[in-house]
Amino acid sequence: MVLNEAAVRSAKPGTTLWDDSLKGFGLRAGKQSKTFIVLVASGRRKRLGRYPLLSLADARSAARKILAEKTLGKVVPTHMAFEDAKTQFLDDCAKRLRPLTVKLYRYHLFRHYKYGRRNVADIAPREILRNLMDLKPSQKEHAFRIGRTFFTWCQYQHLIDRSPMALLETPPAGRSRDRFLDDGELKKVYRHALKLEDGLQRLIWLLLRTGQRPGELKRLKGSYVGPDRITLPAEVTKNGRKHVLPISRQTHEVIRSFPTDSDFVIPPARSHVRGKPVESFSATSEARTLFKKACGVEGWTLHDLRRTVSTHLQKLGVRIEVIEALLNHVSGTRSGIVGVYQRHDYFPEMKQALTLWERKLAKLAGP
């Protein structure tokens, strides 16, 4: 049939109409919209636009141009399944990026971008928006950013003509948390963690003793722990820089007393999941809930403990640059031109700060 205005308007949902006057040009009628398409290869259709936002005449003109370019060899009729493109992307990232970054990419791509064997070129912006619609603000921002990175990579690899996320508005980042534990709350949490009866209690005890990131201490190995320091290698830290922090003799002795038959200070509950080795300890949401109920302090996260240590160190009079060094922050006091000329590691000052902090924790833990 020849596509005309009458045929377009009367097209029934679920049908595809092809234009006899221009081979490869057609209309796909869905439940709620009608879309002009052009066939650039067997099984590969390119969307031109929706009717009536795109008129029949303009759609036919665009299709004629694409088909002409195909004849001249300018249109590459490739088909790449989304799963295959995702695998290639993650493999490429593994060669260039830190394992933690690749792990984060893998998590969001497998959880929020489920398109199976569909052609990556056929994924529409509205589908992506629909999949991310109900996520929490912070999770949506992460998932959006990683998805955009993936589709941009596909564009650079000439798997798609244009990223479906190119014109999508970046969602606002979630509001920064400001929660920290006051003295009364800190006392309850630290006392319960001092029992050191399970992996979560040991992790929380370590977080409060050192102020480090949860993700880094979950991957802490015995080989990283020395008599007077913990050395976190670059592949473990968030910023990709080796971090050396002091610890007291007591902290060292307690860490060495943790029961473990693996390389990790706090071993994962399972060594393998779906045939792949588990890289770090992970506490279930149920375990975290039980801990909070047992200590009587609600409404905090593991990362809030890092903010708690930082805030209380400031109250103890520790200089901000020492706290930043302890937290392994590179922005602010140790970035830019300052970072070029300032090479002091603050190890003695960090040791003094943690001595003050351990005295406060010992006082809170007392009767």
PAVO-692376 format. One record per residue (C-alpha): residue number from 1; x, y, z. Coordinates in steps of 0.02 Angstrom, whole numbers, m for minus. Layout:
REM PAVO-692376
<kolvo seq="NUM" c1="X" c2="Y" c3="Z"/>
...
This chain:
REM PAVO-692376
<kolvo seq="1" c1="0" c2="0" c3="0"/>
<kolvo seq="2" c1="49" c2="180" c3="m21"/>
<kolvo seq="3" c1="62" c2="274" c3="144"/>
<kolvo seq="4" c1="m50" c2="426" c3="143"/>
<kolvo seq="5" c1="m132" c2="533" c3="276"/>
<kolvo seq="6" c1="m289" c2="425" c3="279"/>
<kolvo seq="7" c1="m189" c2="264" c3="302"/>
<kolvo seq="8" c1="m85" c2="341" c3="441"/>
<kolvo seq="9" c1="m235" c2="406" c3="536"/>
<kolvo seq="10" c1="m330" c2="240" c3="522"/>
<kolvo seq="11" c1="m182" c2="126" c3="567"/>
<kolvo seq="12" c1="m234" c2="3" c3="703"/>
<kolvo seq="13" c1="m128" c2="m23" c3="861"/>
<kolvo seq="14" c1="m4" c2="m166" c3="846"/>
<kolvo seq="15" c1="16" c2="m153" c3="657"/>
<kolvo seq="16" c1="159" c2="m102" c3="544"/>
<kolvo seq="17" c1="122" c2="m23" c3="376"/>
<kolvo seq="18" c1="253" c2="m18" c3="237"/>
<kolvo seq="19" c1="253" c2="107" c3="97"/>
<kolvo seq="20" c1="253" c2="28" c3="m77"/>
<kolvo seq="21" c1="314" c2="190" c3="m157"/>
<kolvo seq="22" c1="472" c2="197" c3="m49"/>
<kolvo seq="23" c1="538" c2="25" c3="m3"/>
<kolvo seq="24" c1="597" c2="19" c3="178"/>
<kolvo seq="25" c1="489" c2="164" c3="238"/>
<kolvo seq="26" c1="346" c2="124" c3="356"/>
<kolvo seq="27" c1="239" c2="164" c3="506"/>
<kolvo seq="28" c1="229" c2="70" c3="670"/>
<kolvo seq="29" c1="65" c2="93" c3="763"/>
<kolvo seq="30" c1="73" c2="66" c3="950"/>
<kolvo seq="31" c1="m61" c2="75" c3="1084"/>
<kolvo seq="32" c1="m34" c2="260" c3="1117"/>
<kolvo seq="33" c1="72" c2="326" c3="975"/>
<kolvo seq="34" c1="119" c2="304" c3="793"/>
<kolvo seq="35" c1="301" c2="309" c3="740"/>
<kolvo seq="36" c1="379" c2="324" c3="568"/>
<kolvo seq="37" c1="520" c2="200" c3="539"/>
<kolvo seq="38" c1="646" c2="155" c3="406"/>
<kolvo seq="39" c1="723" c2="m16" c3="378"/>
<kolvo seq="40" c1="912" c2="3" c3="364"/>
<kolvo seq="41" c1="951" c2="m184" c3="374"/>
<kolvo seq="42" c1="865" c2="m350" c3="404"/>
<kolvo seq="43" c1="792" c2="m337" c3="578"/>
<kolvo seq="44" c1="859" c2="m162" c3="609"/>
<kolvo seq="45" c1="735" c2="m21" c3="606"/>
<kolvo seq="46" c1="775" c2="161" c3="638"/>
<kolvo seq="47" c1="645" c2="273" c3="718"/>
<kolvo seq="48" c1="615" c2="436" c3="627"/>
<kolvo seq="49" c1="488" c2="517" c3="742"/>
<kolvo seq="50" c1="309" c2="516" c3="803"/>
<kolvo seq="51" c1="157" c2="563" c3="704"/>
<kolvo seq="52" c1="87" c2="699" c3="700"/>
<kolvo seq="53" c1="238" c2="791" c3="775"/>
<kolvo seq="54" c1="329" c2="729" c3="621"/>
<kolvo seq="55" c1="225" c2="748" c3="464"/>
<kolvo seq="56" c1="209" c2="610" c3="334"/>
<kolvo seq="57" c1="298" c2="717" c3="204"/>
<kolvo seq="58" c1="446" c2="757" c3="318"/>
<kolvo seq="59" c1="459" c2="575" c3="373"/>
<kolvo seq="60" c1="463" c2="513" c3="193"/>
<kolvo seq="61" c1="596" c2="643" c3="151"/>
<kolvo seq="62" c1="704" c2="588" c3="300"/>
<kolvo seq="63" c1="681" c2="405" c3="253"/>
<kolvo seq="64" c1="731" c2="438" c3="73"/>
<kolvo seq="65" c1="892" c2="522" c3="133"/>
<kolvo seq="66" c1="937" c2="378" c3="250"/>
<kolvo seq="67" c1="902" c2="247" c3="118"/>
<kolvo seq="68" c1="1010" c2="343" c3="m5"/>
<kolvo seq="69" c1="1153" c2="349" c3="120"/>
<kolvo seq="70" c1="1131" c2="162" c3="147"/>
<kolvo seq="71" c1="1152" c2="135" c3="m40"/>
<kolvo seq="72" c1="1312" c2="237" c3="m36"/>
<kolvo seq="73" c1="1377" c2="136" c3="112"/>
<kolvo seq="74" c1="1363" c2="277" c3="240"/>
<kolvo seq="75" c1="1239" c2="185" c3="348"/>
<kolvo seq="76" c1="1316" c2="34" c3="434"/>
<kolvo seq="77" c1="1177" c2="m95" c3="459"/>
<kolvo seq="78" c1="1246" c2="m166" c3="622"/>
<kolvo seq="79" c1="1146" c2="m252" c3="756"/>
<kolvo seq="80" c1="1216" c2="m258" c3="932"/>
<kolvo seq="81" c1="1116" c2="m338" c3="1071"/>
<kolvo seq="82" c1="1110" c2="m234" c3="1229"/>
<kolvo seq="83" c1="1183" c2="m375" c3="1334"/>
<kolvo seq="84" c1="1331" c2="m392" c3="1215"/>
<kolvo seq="85" c1="1363" c2="m205" c3="1214"/>
<kolvo seq="86" c1="1353" c2="m202" c3="1404"/>
<kolvo seq="87" c1="1480" c2="m344" c3="1418"/>
<kolvo seq="88" c1="1601" c2="m257" c3="1299"/>
<kolvo seq="89" c1="1581" c2="m93" c3="1394"/>
<kolvo seq="90" c1="1619" c2="m172" c3="1563"/>
<kolvo seq="91" c1="1768" c2="m267" c3="1491"/>
<kolvo seq="92" c1="1836" c2="m105" c3="1421"/>
<kolvo seq="93" c1="1808" c2="m16" c3="1588"/>
<kolvo seq="94" c1="1899" c2="m156" c3="1681"/>
<kolvo seq="95" c1="2057" c2="m114" c3="1581"/>
<kolvo seq="96" c1="2051" c2="71" c3="1624"/>
<kolvo seq="97" c1="1959" c2="98" c3="1788"/>
<kolvo seq="98" c1="1971" c2="43" c3="1968"/>
<kolvo seq="99" c1="1881" c2="m118" c3="2018"/>
<kolvo seq="100" c1="1763" c2="m21" c3="2133"/>
<kolvo seq="101" c1="1708" c2="90" c3="1989"/>
<kolvo seq="102" c1="1679" c2="m60" c3="1875"/>
<kolvo seq="103" c1="1581" c2="m144" c3="2014"/>
<kolvo seq="104" c1="1470" c2="11" c3="2030"/>
<kolvo seq="105" c1="1443" c2="17" c3="1841"/>
<kolvo seq="106" c1="1397" c2="m168" c3="1838"/>
<kolvo seq="107" c1="1275" c2="m150" c3="1982"/>
<kolvo seq="108" c1="1174" c2="m8" c3="1905"/>
<kolvo seq="109" c1="1177" c2="m75" c3="1727"/>
<kolvo seq="110" c1="1116" c2="m246" c3="1780"/>
<kolvo seq="111" c1="987" c2="m178" c3="1902"/>
<kolvo seq="112" c1="911" c2="m31" c3="1807"/>
<kolvo seq="113" c1="945" c2="m65" c3="1623"/>
<kolvo seq="114" c1="865" c2="m230" c3="1577"/>
<kolvo seq="115" c1="847" c2="m240" c3="1388"/>
<kolvo seq="116" c1="912" c2="m416" c3="1356"/>
<kolvo seq="117" c1="943" c2="m458" c3="1173"/>
<kolvo seq="118" c1="861" c2="m302" c3="1104"/>
<kolvo seq="119" c1="960" c2="m198" c3="983"/>
<kolvo seq="120" c1="1047" c2="m62" c3="1083"/>
<kolvo seq="121" c1="1002" c2="61" c3="944"/>
<kolvo seq="122" c1="816" c2="31" c3="974"/>
<kolvo seq="123" c1="812" c2="85" c3="1157"/>
<kolvo seq="124" c1="708" c2="243" c3="1172"/>
<kolvo seq="125" c1="731" c2="387" c3="1296"/>
<kolvo seq="126" c1="556" c2="365" c3="1367"/>
<kolvo seq="127" c1="596" c2="184" c3="1414"/>
<kolvo seq="128" c1="748" c2="241" c3="1513"/>
<kolvo seq="129" c1="649" c2="375" c3="1603"/>
<kolvo seq="130" c1="514" c2="250" c3="1646"/>
<kolvo seq="131" c1="640" c2="128" c3="1720"/>
<kolvo seq="132" c1="721" c2="262" c3="1829"/>
<kolvo seq="133" c1="560" c2="351" c3="1878"/>
<kolvo seq="134" c1="530" c2="271" c3="2048"/>
<kolvo seq="135" c1="709" c2="269" c3="2113"/>
<kolvo seq="136" c1="763" c2="371" c3="2263"/>
<kolvo seq="137" c1="847" c2="537" c3="2214"/>
<kolvo seq="138" c1="1025" c2="484" c3="2254"/>
<kolvo seq="139" c1="1005" c2="314" c3="2172"/>
<kolvo seq="140" c1="922" c2="392" c3="2019"/>
<kolvo seq="141" c1="1066" c2="515" c3="1998"/>
<kolvo seq="142" c1="1194" c2="373" c3="2004"/>
<kolvo seq="143" c1="1095" c2="261" c3="1886"/>
<kolvo seq="144" c1="1067" c2="403" c3="1763"/>
<kolvo seq="145" c1="1250" c2="455" c3="1760"/>
<kolvo seq="146" c1="1311" c2="277" c3="1733"/>
<kolvo seq="147" c1="1181" c2="243" c3="1598"/>
<kolvo seq="148" c1="1231" c2="401" c3="1507"/>
<kolvo seq="149" c1="1414" c2="348" c3="1515"/>
<kolvo seq="150" c1="1369" c2="179" c3="1440"/>
<kolvo seq="151" c1="1267" c2="247" c3="1295"/>
<kolvo seq="152" c1="1398" c2="380" c3="1257"/>
<kolvo seq="153" c1="1526" c2="240" c3="1247"/>
<kolvo seq="154" c1="1411" c2="148" c3="1125"/>
<kolvo seq="155" c1="1404" c2="305" c3="1018"/>
<kolvo seq="156" c1="1593" c2="321" c3="1016"/>
<kolvo seq="157" c1="1604" c2="138" c3="966"/>
<kolvo seq="158" c1="1483" c2="174" c3="821"/>
<kolvo seq="159" c1="1355" c2="51" c3="889"/>
<kolvo seq="160" c1="1222" c2="187" c3="888"/>
<kolvo seq="161" c1="1203" c2="350" c3="794"/>
<kolvo seq="162" c1="1159" c2="450" c3="949"/>
<kolvo seq="163" c1="1141" c2="416" c3="1134"/>
<kolvo seq="164" c1="958" c2="403" c3="1187"/>
<kolvo seq="165" c1="1008" c2="499" c3="1344"/>
<kolvo seq="166" c1="1089" c2="646" c3="1253"/>
<kolvo seq="167" c1="939" c2="760" c3="1274"/>
<kolvo seq="168" c1="877" c2="694" c3="1441"/>
<kolvo seq="169" c1="888" c2="813" c3="1588"/>
<kolvo seq="170" c1="1007" c2="755" c3="1725"/>
<kolvo seq="171" c1="907" c2="722" c3="1885"/>
<kolvo seq="172" c1="958" c2="827" c3="2035"/>
<kolvo seq="173" c1="1074" c2="745" c3="2159"/>
<kolvo seq="174" c1="997" c2="689" c3="2321"/>
<kolvo seq="175" c1="1011" c2="807" c3="2468"/>
<kolvo seq="176" c1="1172" c2="785" c3="2564"/>
<kolvo seq="177" c1="1149" c2="698" c3="2731"/>
<kolvo seq="178" c1="1192" c2="793" c3="2890"/>
<kolvo seq="179" c1="1159" c2="656" c3="3017"/>
<kolvo seq="180" c1="1290" c2="622" c3="3149"/>
<kolvo seq="181" c1="1282" c2="542" c3="3321"/>
<kolvo seq="182" c1="1286" c2="654" c3="3474"/>
<kolvo seq="183" c1="1374" c2="597" c3="3633"/>
<kolvo seq="184" c1="1225" c2="502" c3="3699"/>
<kolvo seq="185" c1="1192" c2="411" c3="3535"/>
<kolvo seq="186" c1="1377" c2="378" c3="3507"/>
<kolvo seq="187" c1="1390" c2="298" c3="3679"/>
<kolvo seq="188" c1="1248" c2="176" c3="3642"/>
<kolvo seq="189" c1="1311" c2="129" c3="3468"/>
<kolvo seq="190" c1="1492" c2="109" c3="3521"/>
<kolvo seq="191" c1="1449" c2="5" c3="3675"/>
<kolvo seq="192" c1="1346" c2="m115" c3="3571"/>
<kolvo seq="193" c1="1482" c2="m126" c3="3437"/>
<kolvo seq="194" c1="1610" c2="m165" c3="3573"/>
<kolvo seq="195" c1="1532" c2="m336" c3="3594"/>
<kolvo seq="196" c1="1620" c2="m383" c3="3430"/>
<kolvo seq="197" c1="1510" c2="m539" c3="3416"/>
<kolvo seq="198" c1="1479" c2="m532" c3="3228"/>
<kolvo seq="199" c1="1542" c2="m452" c3="3068"/>
<kolvo seq="200" c1="1428" c2="m300" c3="3078"/>
<kolvo seq="201" c1="1478" c2="m259" c3="3257"/>
<kolvo seq="202" c1="1662" c2="m273" c3="3210"/>
<kolvo seq="203" c1="1637" c2="m164" c3="3056"/>
<kolvo seq="204" c1="1548" c2="m27" c3="3156"/>
<kolvo seq="205" c1="1684" c2="m36" c3="3290"/>
<kolvo seq="206" c1="1815" c2="m11" c3="3154"/>
<kolvo seq="207" c1="1718" c2="132" c3="3074"/>
<kolvo seq="208" c1="1708" c2="224" c3="3240"/>
<kolvo seq="209" c1="1890" c2="192" c3="3284"/>
<kolvo seq="210" c1="1960" c2="252" c3="3117"/>
<kolvo seq="211" c1="1831" c2="362" c3="3027"/>
<kolvo seq="212" c1="1862" c2="274" c3="2861"/>
<kolvo seq="213" c1="1738" c2="236" c3="2722"/>
<kolvo seq="214" c1="1628" c2="81" c3="2748"/>
<kolvo seq="215" c1="1666" c2="15" c3="2574"/>
<kolvo seq="216" c1="1853" c2="22" c3="2607"/>
<kolvo seq="217" c1="1848" c2="m62" c3="2778"/>
<kolvo seq="218" c1="1734" c2="m199" c3="2710"/>
<kolvo seq="219" c1="1880" c2="m245" c3="2596"/>
<kolvo seq="220" c1="2013" c2="m230" c3="2731"/>
<kolvo seq="221" c1="2136" c2="m375" c3="2727"/>
<kolvo seq="222" c1="2252" c2="m434" c3="2863"/>
<kolvo seq="223" c1="2401" c2="m394" c3="2754"/>
<kolvo seq="224" c1="2350" c2="m210" c3="2757"/>
<kolvo seq="225" c1="2362" c2="m201" c3="2948"/>
<kolvo seq="226" c1="2528" c2="m164" c3="3032"/>
<kolvo seq="227" c1="2571" c2="m141" c3="3217"/>
<kolvo seq="228" c1="2548" c2="48" c3="3208"/>
<kolvo seq="229" c1="2457" c2="81" c3="3044"/>
<kolvo seq="230" c1="2334" c2="25" c3="2913"/>
<kolvo seq="231" c1="2387" c2="43" c3="2732"/>
<kolvo seq="232" c1="2243" c2="47" c3="2608"/>
<kolvo seq="233" c1="2309" c2="18" c3="2431"/>
<kolvo seq="234" c1="2252" c2="125" c3="2286"/>
<kolvo seq="235" c1="2139" c2="m11" c3="2216"/>
<kolvo seq="236" c1="2037" c2="m9" c3="2376"/>
<kolvo seq="237" c1="2015" c2="178" c3="2407"/>
<kolvo seq="238" c1="1879" c2="283" c3="2328"/>
<kolvo seq="239" c1="1997" c2="414" c3="2259"/>
<kolvo seq="240" c1="2124" c2="288" c3="2192"/>
<kolvo seq="241" c1="2263" c2="348" c3="2308"/>
<kolvo seq="242" c1="2355" c2="244" c3="2436"/>
<kolvo seq="243" c1="2305" c2="295" c3="2611"/>
<kolvo seq="244" c1="2408" c2="264" c3="2768"/>
<kolvo seq="245" c1="2325" c2="298" c3="2936"/>
<kolvo seq="246" c1="2393" c2="269" c3="3111"/>
<kolvo seq="247" c1="2315" c2="147" c3="3235"/>
<kolvo seq="248" c1="2351" c2="116" c3="3418"/>
<kolvo seq="249" c1="2420" c2="m44" c3="3491"/>
<kolvo seq="250" c1="2249" c2="m83" c3="3563"/>
<kolvo seq="251" c1="2164" c2="m63" c3="3393"/>
<kolvo seq="252" c1="2294" c2="m176" c3="3315"/>
<kolvo seq="253" c1="2271" c2="m311" c3="3448"/>
<kolvo seq="254" c1="2081" c2="m308" c3="3432"/>
<kolvo seq="255" c1="2089" c2="m321" c3="3242"/>
<kolvo seq="256" c1="2208" c2="m469" c3="3256"/>
<kolvo seq="257" c1="2087" c2="m553" c3="3376"/>
<kolvo seq="258" c1="1946" c2="m557" c3="3249"/>
<kolvo seq="259" c1="1910" c2="m738" c3="3203"/>
<kolvo seq="260" c1="1938" c2="m764" c3="3017"/>
<kolvo seq="261" c1="1996" c2="m901" c3="2901"/>
<kolvo seq="262" c1="2012" c2="m788" c3="2749"/>
<kolvo seq="263" c1="2121" c2="m643" c3="2691"/>
<kolvo seq="264" c1="1988" c2="m519" c3="2747"/>
<kolvo seq="265" c1="1984" c2="m446" c3="2923"/>
<kolvo seq="266" c1="1794" c2="m461" c3="2914"/>
<kolvo seq="267" c1="1760" c2="m606" c3="2796"/>
<kolvo seq="268" c1="1604" c2="m611" c3="2685"/>
<kolvo seq="269" c1="1463" c2="m724" c3="2742"/>
<kolvo seq="270" c1="1478" c2="m818" c3="2577"/>
<kolvo seq="271" c1="1634" c2="m848" c3="2474"/>
<kolvo seq="272" c1="1542" c2="m857" c3="2307"/>
<kolvo seq="273" c1="1379" c2="m791" c3="2235"/>
<kolvo seq="274" c1="1319" c2="m858" c3="2067"/>
<kolvo seq="275" c1="1488" c2="m937" c3="2039"/>
<kolvo seq="276" c1="1586" c2="m775" c3="2067"/>
<kolvo seq="277" c1="1696" c2="m740" c3="2219"/>
<kolvo seq="278" c1="1629" c2="m613" c3="2343"/>
<kolvo seq="279" c1="1748" c2="m466" c3="2359"/>
<kolvo seq="280" c1="1693" c2="m393" c3="2526"/>
<kolvo seq="281" c1="1587" c2="m411" c3="2681"/>
<kolvo seq="282" c1="1406" c2="m355" c3="2667"/>
<kolvo seq="283" c1="1279" c2="m341" c3="2807"/>
<kolvo seq="284" c1="1096" c2="m373" c3="2767"/>
<kolvo seq="285" c1="966" c2="m239" c3="2798"/>
<kolvo seq="286" c1="890" c2="m354" c3="2929"/>
<kolvo seq="287" c1="1057" c2="m362" c3="3023"/>
<kolvo seq="288" c1="1074" c2="m172" c3="3020"/>
<kolvo seq="289" c1="896" c2="m152" c3="3082"/>
<kolvo seq="290" c1="926" c2="m274" c3="3225"/>
<kolvo seq="291" c1="1085" c2="m182" c3="3275"/>
<kolvo seq="292" c1="994" c2="m15" c3="3282"/>
<kolvo seq="293" c1="853" c2="m87" c3="3386"/>
<kolvo seq="294" c1="975" c2="m172" c3="3504"/>
<kolvo seq="295" c1="1074" c2="m12" c3="3537"/>
<kolvo seq="296" c1="920" c2="99" c3="3540"/>
<kolvo seq="297" c1="977" c2="225" c3="3408"/>
<kolvo seq="298" c1="881" c2="238" c3="3245"/>
<kolvo seq="299" c1="894" c2="342" c3="3086"/>
<kolvo seq="300" c1="1079" c2="326" c3="3043"/>
<kolvo seq="301" c1="1182" c2="240" c3="2910"/>
<kolvo seq="302" c1="1356" c2="166" c3="2911"/>
<kolvo seq="303" c1="1424" c2="317" c3="2816"/>
<kolvo seq="304" c1="1352" c2="433" c3="2949"/>
<kolvo seq="305" c1="1481" c2="360" c3="3069"/>
<kolvo seq="306" c1="1618" c2="438" c3="2963"/>
<kolvo seq="307" c1="1533" c2="608" c3="2980"/>
<kolvo seq="308" c1="1517" c2="574" c3="3166"/>
<kolvo seq="309" c1="1704" c2="547" c3="3188"/>
<kolvo seq="310" c1="1745" c2="703" c3="3086"/>
<kolvo seq="311" c1="1624" c2="812" c3="3184"/>
<kolvo seq="312" c1="1683" c2="755" c3="3355"/>
<kolvo seq="313" c1="1866" c2="776" c3="3306"/>
<kolvo seq="314" c1="1828" c2="957" c3="3264"/>
<kolvo seq="315" c1="1747" c2="977" c3="3435"/>
<kolvo seq="316" c1="1907" c2="908" c3="3512"/>
<kolvo seq="317" c1="2004" c2="1047" c3="3428"/>
<kolvo seq="318" c1="2088" c2="946" c3="3289"/>
<kolvo seq="319" c1="2137" c2="1054" c3="3140"/>
<kolvo seq="320" c1="2031" c2="1033" c3="2985"/>
<kolvo seq="321" c1="2179" c2="987" c3="2873"/>
<kolvo seq="322" c1="2223" c2="844" c3="2991"/>
<kolvo seq="323" c1="2045" c2="780" c3="2988"/>
<kolvo seq="324" c1="2042" c2="790" c3="2798"/>
<kolvo seq="325" c1="2205" c2="693" c3="2791"/>
<kolvo seq="326" c1="2134" c2="560" c3="2907"/>
<kolvo seq="327" c1="1976" c2="545" c3="2801"/>
<kolvo seq="328" c1="2082" c2="534" c3="2643"/>
<kolvo seq="329" c1="1995" c2="681" c3="2561"/>
<kolvo seq="330" c1="2091" c2="760" c3="2418"/>
<kolvo seq="331" c1="1975" c2="907" c3="2386"/>
<kolvo seq="332" c1="1984" c2="1069" c3="2483"/>
<kolvo seq="333" c1="2144" c2="1076" c3="2585"/>
<kolvo seq="334" c1="2245" c2="951" c3="2480"/>
<kolvo seq="335" c1="2191" c2="986" c3="2301"/>
<kolvo seq="336" c1="2240" c2="1107" c3="2164"/>
<kolvo seq="337" c1="2400" c2="1205" c3="2182"/>
<kolvo seq="338" c1="2404" c2="1167" c3="2369"/>
<kolvo seq="339" c1="2414" c2="982" c3="2332"/>
<kolvo seq="340" c1="2559" c2="1013" c3="2213"/>
<kolvo seq="341" c1="2669" c2="1099" c3="2342"/>
<kolvo seq="342" c1="2605" c2="1026" c3="2506"/>
<kolvo seq="343" c1="2676" c2="850" c3="2523"/>
<kolvo seq="344" c1="2666" c2="824" c3="2712"/>
<kolvo seq="345" c1="2570" c2="664" c3="2754"/>
<kolvo seq="346" c1="2510" c2="723" c3="2927"/>
<kolvo seq="347" c1="2546" c2="551" c3="3000"/>
<kolvo seq="348" c1="2607" c2="617" c3="3171"/>
<kolvo seq="349" c1="2460" c2="738" c3="3182"/>
<kolvo seq="350" c1="2335" c2="601" c3="3135"/>
<kolvo seq="351" c1="2409" c2="491" c3="3271"/>
<kolvo seq="352" c1="2384" c2="627" c3="3401"/>
<kolvo seq="353" c1="2206" c2="657" c3="3340"/>
<kolvo seq="354" c1="2160" c2="473" c3="3353"/>
<kolvo seq="355" c1="2237" c2="464" c3="3527"/>
<kolvo seq="356" c1="2118" c2="603" c3="3582"/>
<kolvo seq="357" c1="1974" c2="514" c3="3495"/>
<kolvo seq="358" c1="2009" c2="345" c3="3576"/>
<kolvo seq="359" c1="2013" c2="428" c3="3747"/>
<kolvo seq="360" c1="1840" c2="498" c3="3714"/>
<kolvo seq="361" c1="1775" c2="329" c3="3655"/>
<kolvo seq="362" c1="1850" c2="244" c3="3810"/>
<kolvo seq="363" c1="1762" c2="370" c3="3920"/>
<kolvo seq="364" c1="1597" c2="340" c3="3832"/>
<kolvo seq="365" c1="1619" c2="151" c3="3846"/>
<kolvo seq="366" c1="1650" c2="160" c3="4032"/>
<kolvo seq="367" c1="1518" c2="137" c3="4168"/>
